């Protein structure tokens, strides 16, 4: 079976105080005999993960003592730990994020760590480390939280390796990378300097990028490469790998179908890729590999343009390729081929024009028109580019990147030279390489003579410089020794019970009262409000239609029985309740019967009706029959 590399925190100067992270971390909480006071205190702190807190204390963190605050955090960690062991990933992720959020909240409460340290100092007066609040927080973050994610990453890696060796593909092939994200979020809260983070992050990053590249998942590979550079922007190796991934992604978009239409499509893809690399060069101007890639892309662009019949543009593209990479293999041959092709086009166009003069009625084909357009452009665009300031600017940038690369290869030099220093060293080395001394013994004198002209170089150590020149002039071996850092120790390994994910979800009440997914919760609240509003409107519409149906039936019956007063009252009931749509085919009939009943009622009165009664029925009639 292939051995799987593990990750761990860099070696610390002092021994750990919290128990080692294993699969039975929470199930075996006994204090070992002869344990130091700090270890006894740490084990008793872990036992807080089983403290009974009320739901109000757990969800809202109200009226909590310092130990209750820590218990709340450890309970979330224990629940996440247990969910991860049983491959309930969605549930585990919720608790892992809760731990992160609570840790950030506690960091803002400086009194909490001091109060907790004071409690430990009172209960364990002989403890040395944990009674200091800063040490307590750092130990908790590093030995418990960070080591937990290192352990699960290592355990999942081993399970995946076993599945691969036994030809049983597991569906949890990317779960270990989820722990990488949680681990990375914890590192800024630890005491580990950013330079040492690579001991944990470098290998997982590289494995994930390689997996994305193998699957040709270029978008995710580029995203991770860019993220890695956001943490270590000066890493030349990471800049180079980003260029490799972006270059491979661009080439993957090219099609091999040979037609002018496809050649033009390929040229457009390459042009887009060139713009991406131009942005990279502006961001990382001291990486020579980026300029080499730009040269390669311009060369391929020139070939595709030439095959598409756009020879004039191809001539410009190949000159750009040679500007970025003067030693680019095949570019000189491509330049000669395109130049010969342009000469042939111009000769062919001259013949076409002569034929047109002899045959005035002849018409050019689309291909002939394209040839004339290319011949007209000729070498004008290429010559304009060669004479443009852009060429000098690119050449200066390439030279500066080469100077920075030489500076980086020399051990013992300041890591961040000025551009003037790097160029002065590069020019001085080039001068000696072009006019070498007669023997090795004269090399030191030659360097001292050359460096006197540059005060910035006189203070540099001459040993690495002379070793570099000696290696270049007499091929005496590598000038830079390769130092392999020692591997990290104490690799925690936590093996889940299985690799395949099990059905799970976030716990409802903790999720509702947490600060996670605020947008989703807002959308849910709006959806519930809309549902309640729709339900209320539905009930209202049902009530209105029921009332109208009953009033209409009474109205029709009363009209047939010649009972105008009942007709009027039923019409008032019908017309006073409107549907949401405002449309009802019976309304015109109701108003007609209402009018007839009102007139009939008025005429049937033996005497003039009382003013109040007439006013009431008349006012209601006018209101309900008005358009």
N, C-alpha and C positions, 0 to 999 in steps of 0.2 A: 504494500500500500504506500502510495506517495505521502511523504510527510507534509503536514500543513503548518505553515508558519503561524505563530501566535503573536498577540500584541499584549502589552502591559505598560504600566507607568514606568518611566525611567527609574533606575535604582535610587532609593532615598538613603540619606546618611543614617537615619535612625530606623529601628524596627517598627512594624505596624502595631497598633494597639487594638484596632477592631478585629474581630475574627476574620479568618480567610473566607473569601467568597466561594462558596460551593453550593451544590444543589440543595443541601439540607441546612442552609445558612440559618433559616428561621426555625427549623424544627429541633435543632440542637443548640440550646442557648445556655447550657450549664457553664459555670465558671471553672476553668481548669485549676487544679491545685498548683500552688506556688506561682500563681499569676501575679504580675505586678499590679500595683494599685490602679495604674492607668488602664490596664486591660480589664480589671474588675469593673471599673467605672464604665468602660465601653460596652461590656456585655450587658450590664444593667440598663444602659441606654437603649440597646437593641430590644430589650424586653418591653420597652414602651410601645412597641408596635402592636402589642396585644391589649393595650389599655382600653377600657370601655369609655368611649366618649359618646355623648348624646348626639343626635342628628344635628341639632342646632350648633353644637360645638364643632362637629365635623364639617358641616357645610358652610357655616358663617364665621367660624373662628371667634365666637363671642365668649367673653369672660374666661379666657384661658390663662393658666399659669405657664411659666416658661417650659416646664416639662410637658404640659398639655400641648403646647405649640409643636414641640419636637415629636410628641406622640402622633399628632395629626399628620406630620410629614412622613414618619416611619410607617404609619398604617397604610398610607398611599403606596409607599415603596413596597411593603409586604404584599399588598394586593396585586401590584404590577408584577412582582417577582413570581407569585403563584400563578397568575394568568399566563405569564411567559413560559413557565415550565410546562403547562398543559397546552401550549400552542394556541391560546386564545388571543390572537395578536391584536385585534381591534380593541378588546378590553384592556390588554396590557398597555397599548399605546396611550390610552386615555390616562391611566395611572402614572405612566412615565412622564407625561406632559404635566400632570398635576404636581408631581414632585418638583419639576423644574419651576413651575409657577410659584409654588409655595416657598421654594428656596430663595427665589428673587424677592418675594415679599418679605421674608425674614431678614434678608440682607439689609433692607432699608430700615429695619428696626434694630439699631445698634444696641439698645438696652437688653434685647432678648438674649443675645449670646453672652453678654456680661452677666446677666442674672442666672443663666444656666450654668456658666462656669463657676459662679459663686456657690450655687447649690452643690456642684460636684466637689468643690474645695471643702465645703462643710462636711459632706458625707464621706469623702476620701481625702483626708488631710495630707496623706503621703503621696498623692498623685502629683506628677510634675508637669506633664504636658497639657492634659485636658482642663486644668484649672485656668488656663489662659484662653480667653475667648477667641482670639485669632487662630490659635493652634487647634482649638476644638472645632471650629468651622471648617478649617482646611482639612483636618483629618477626616471629618465626616464626609466632605465632598469627595476627597480623593480615595480613601480606603473603602468607603461604602458605595457611593453613587458611581464614581468613575469606574472602579473595579467591577461593579456589577455589569455594566455594559461591555467592558472588556471581556468578562467571563462569558457572557452570552454570545458575544461575537466569536470567541474562540470555540465555544461548544458547538454552535451552529456550523462553523467552518469544518470542524471534525466530522459532524454528521453528514454534511454535504460531500466531504471527501470519501467517506465510507460508501455513500450512495453511488457516487461516481465510479468508485473502484468495483462495486458489485453490479454496475450497469443498471442501477435503479434510480432513475431521475426523480429527485424530490421536488415537490412543488414549492418548497420554501427556499429556493435558490437565492433569493434576494433579501431574505429576512435579516441576515447578519448586517446588511448595510443600513437597516433602520436603526440599529444600535450605534452605528457610526455617527448618525445625525444627533442622537441624544448625547453621545459622548462628546462630540465637538461643541455642543451648546454648554456643557458643563466646564470645559477647560478654562474659559476666562474667569470662572469663580474659584479656581484652584490656585495654589501657590506655584504651580509649574510655569517656568518662563516659556514664552511662545516658541523659542528656539527648540525646546525639548518636546513640543507637541508632536513633532514628526515621528517620534518613537512609537506613537500610537496611530497616527493618521496616515503615514506614508504608505504602509503596506495595504490597508483597506482601500484607500483611494486608488492605488495602482491596480489592485485586483478588480475593483468595480469598473474602472476605465477599460481594462483589457476585456472584461466581459461584454461591455457595451460595444467595443470595437469588433469583437468576434460575432456579435449578433447584428452588426452594422446599424446599431441604434445610435446614429451620429448625433442626433439632437441632444440626447442625454449625455453622451460622451463629451460633447463640447461644453454643455452646461457644467458638468463636474470639473472639467479642466479649467474653466473660467472661475468657478468657485474656489478651486485650489489656489489659483493665482491671486484671488482676492485676499487670501490669508498669507501667502508668501509671494508677493508681486515681483521680488527681485530674483527669484529662482530661475536661472537660465534653463535648467532641465525641464521645469514645468512649462516655461514659455515654448520650448522646443516641442514638447509633446502636444501642446495646444495647436501648434503649427502643423504637426503631423496629422492630427485628427481632423482639423479643418481641411487640410489638403486632401486627405482620403475621402472626406465627405464630398468635396467638390468633384473629384474624379469619379465618384460613384454616380453622379448625375449625368455623366456623358454617355451617349449611346454610340454603338459601333456601326450602326446602319449607314452605309455609304450613299449619301445623296446630298445634293447641295442644300436642300431644306434642313437636313439633319446636321450638316456641318455648321449652318448658321445658328441652329438651336444650341449646338455645343459651344459655339463662340459666345453666345449670350450668357450661358452658364459660367463660362470661364471669366467673362467680364465681371459678372457679379462676384465671383470668387476673388478676383483681383482687387475689387473695392474692399472686400473684407480684409484681405491681407494688408492693404494700404492702411487701414485703420489699426491693425495689429502693429505695424511698423511705427506708427505714431505713438502708440501706447508703450511699446517696448523697443526703443530705437537702438539699443545696444546689443541686439541678438543677430548675429550674422546669418543664422539659419533662416530667419524670416525673409531676408533679402534673396537668399538662394531660392526659396519657394516662389517668391515673386518673379524671379528670373525664369523658373520652370513654367509657371502659369502663363507668363507672356509668350514664352516659346510655343507652348501648346496652342495658345490663342492665335499666334501667327500661322501655325500649320492649319488650324481649322478655317481661318479666314482665307488662306490661300486656296484650300480645297473648295471653299464656297464661292470662289471667283472674285473675292474682294482683296485683290493683290496689293493695292495701294495701302490699305489698312494693315495688311499682313506685314508689309515692309516696316511700318512704324512699330508694330508689336515686337518684331524680332530685334529691332534696335533697342527697345526698352528692355528686352530680355538680356541683351549683352551689356546694357548699362547696369542692371542690378547684379548680374553674374557674368563677368567678362570671360571666365573660363568654362562657361556652360557647354557641356558636350553636345555637339550636334547643332548648336545655334549658328555657328559660322556657315555650316553647310546649308542650313535652311535659308540664311540670308542670301547666299549665292544663288540658290534655286529660285527664290522669289524674284531676285533681280533679273535673272535670265528670263523668267516667265513674263515679267513686265516688259522687257525688251522685245520678246516675241509678240506680245499683245500690241505694242506700239507699231511693230512692223506689219502685223496683220491688219491693224486699223488703217495704216497708210495705204495698203493694198485695197481695202474696202472703199476708202474715199476715192481712190483712182477709178475703181469700177463704177462708183456712183456718178462720177463726171461723165463717163462714157455712156451710162444708161440713166438719164435724168428721171425716167419714170419708175425706176426700181425703188423698192421700199425695204427698210431695214427690219430684220427680225428682232425679237426681244433680246436674243443673245447678242446680236450685232450692236444694239443700243448699249448693252451692258459693257461690251468690249470698248466702245468709244468712250464711255464714261470713265472706265478704268484707265485707258490710255491718256485721257485728259488730265486725270489726277497725277499719273506718272509717279515720279520720285519727289514731287514737290512737298508732300506732307512729311516724308521721311527726312528730307534735307532740312525742313523747318524744325523738326524735332531735334535732330542732331545738333543744330546750332542754338537751341533754346537754352535758357538758364536752368530749366528743369534737369537737364543732364548733369550739369555741374553740381546742382544741389543733391541729386541722388548719389553721385560719385563721392561727394563729401560725406554723406550719411553712411555709405558703405565703408569708407575708410575709417570713420570714427568707430563704427561697430567692430571692425577688425582690430583697431587699436585697443578698444576695451576688452576684447577677447584675449589679446596677448597679455594685457595687464592682469587679467584674472588667472592666467596660467602660471604666473610667477608667485611662488609662496613667500609669505612674509611681507607682502605689499599691503598698503592701506586698502580696505575693501571698496571705498567709494571715491575714486579719483575724480578730479575735474577733467573736463574734456581737453583742456589745454595740456594737462599732465600726460594723459593717455596718448595724445597725438605726438607730444614731444618724445615720449619713449618709443613710439612706433617709428617715427622718422629716424631717430638715432639708431635703432636696431636695423632698419632698412639700409641705412648708410653703411653700416659695418658689413651687413650681408652682401651688399653689392660690391664693396671693396674690402674683402676679408684680409686679415693679417696673414703673414707667411706661416705661422705656427701657433700652437695653443699657448705657448709661453707669452706671446705678444698680445693676447686677447685682452687681458686686464688693462694693459697700458692703452690699448686702442679705445676701450670703453671709457676710461677716465678722460682721455683727450676729447672724445665726442661729448661726454656729459658735461664738461665744463661750460659748454655754450648754453646750457639750460640749467639755471639754478634749481629748478624743481627736481631735476634728476640727480643732482649731486648728493642729495640726502638719502637716496634709495640704496638698499643693500646691493653690493655688486656681485655677491656670490650667485644668487639665483639668475641674474642677468647673464653672467658669463657661462653658467651651466646651460642656459637656454641657447645662447649663441653657439656654444660648443656642440650641442646636440644637433643644431641645424646645419652647421658647417662640416662636422666630421662624423655625424651619425653615431654618437657615442652612447646612445641609450636615452631612456626617458628622463626628462628634466624634472618631472613632478611625481613624487612618490604617492601611491594610492593608499589611503588610510581607511581601513574598514572599521566602523564604530562597533563596540561590543554589543551583543544582543541584550535586550532587556531581560530582567529576571523576574521570578515570582509571577509567572503567567497564570492568572486565574482562569479556570475552565468550568463552565456551568453547562451541563448537558441536559437539554429539555427531554421530556419523555418521548417526543416524536417530532418529526420534521414537517409533516403536513399540517396546514392550519385547520383549526377546529372552529365550528360556528360560534360566533360570539358577537357582542355588541357593547357599546358603552353602557354602564349602569345608568338607568334613567334619571333617578333623583340626583345623584352626584353630578351627572352631566348638566342637568337643568340649572343647578345652583353654582356651577363652575363658571370660569371666565373663558372657557374654550368655545370656539365656533360662534362668536357673537352675531355674525351675519346670518348664519343658518337659523339661529334662535329668533332673530328679528323677522325673518321670512316666515317662520312657523307661526309667530304671534300674529302677523298680518293675515296669514292664511286662515287661522282660527277665527280672527275677527271677521274676515270676509264670509266665512262659513256661517257664523252666528247671524251676521246681518242678512245673508241670503235666507237662512231659516226663518228669521223674523219676518222678512218680506213675504216669504211663502205662506206663512200662517196668516198674515194680514190679507193677502190676495184670496186665500181660501175663505176667510170670514166674509169678505166683501161679496164674493160670488154667491156664497150661500144666502146671505141676506138679500141680495138682489133677486135671486131666483124665487125666494119665498114671497118677496114684495110683488114681483111681476105676476106670479100665480094669483095672489089675492086681488091685484088690480084687474086682471082680465075677468075673473069671476064676478067682481063687483060691477064692472062695466056691463056685463051681460045681464045682471040683475037690476041695473039702473039704480045703483047706490052711489051717487056722485061724491058724497063725503068720504066714503071708504076708498073710492078711487083716488081722491085727492091725497089722503093720508098715505096710501100705498105708493103713490107716485113720489111723494116727498121722501119716503124711506128709500126708494130705488135711486132717485137722482142725487140724494145727499151722500151716498157711498160710491165713490169712484174707484175703478180698477186702476192698477199701476199703468197699464197700457193706455187707458183712457178711451178705449174703443169697445162699443157694445151695439150690435145691430138692432137691439130692441129699444134703444133709447128714443129714436124718432117716434115710434108707435106710442111709447109711454108719454112723451110730451103731447102728442096729439090727443090721446085720451084724457090727459091731465087738463088740457085746455077745454075740451068739451065738458068735462065734469065740473070745472070751475064755473063756466058760464051757466050750466044747468043748475048748479047749486045756488048761484046768485039769483036766478030767475024764479026758483021755487020758493024763495023766502016770502012769507005772507006780507011782511012789512020790510022796510029797509033794515038790513042786519045792523047789529050794533057796530059802532065805529071801530071798537077795539077788535072785534072778531073779523070784520072786513079787512082791517089794516094788517092783522096777522096773516090771514090766508093770502091776501094780495101781495104782501111783501115776500112771502115764501115763494109764491108763484113767479114773481118777477126774478127772484134770485136763481131759481132752479131752471127756468126756461130761457134765461138770457144766453145768447151765443157767446 
